[in-house]
Amino acid sequence: MVLHRDVFWLGRQWAVTGYGVQAVSKKHNMKFDIEVSQIWGEDLDAPMRDLPWFDAKDFAEAVERARKRATEEPLTFRPPLSDER
């Protein structure tokens, strides 16, 4: 799997893309990706908090940037192509 074709911000573990917030590592197989319509929820990091690889600071920055982009430029979020999420 690949990240959405539009990458707006790239952190160490997380990216803000045309999909929403996505884990950069392919080994997570999109299990923790968050679609843009879901970025306003609370406790988005709950499924990952206790995982040893999880970088909470990087995730929080990705969510903050995605929320800002969704507010300022909502049309930049687009559905994925068939081979991306």
ABEGO torsion letter per residue (X at the ends): XBBBABBABBBAABBBBAAEBBBABAAAGGAABBBAAAAABBGAAAAAAABAABBAAAAAAAAAAAAAAAAABAAABBBBBAABX
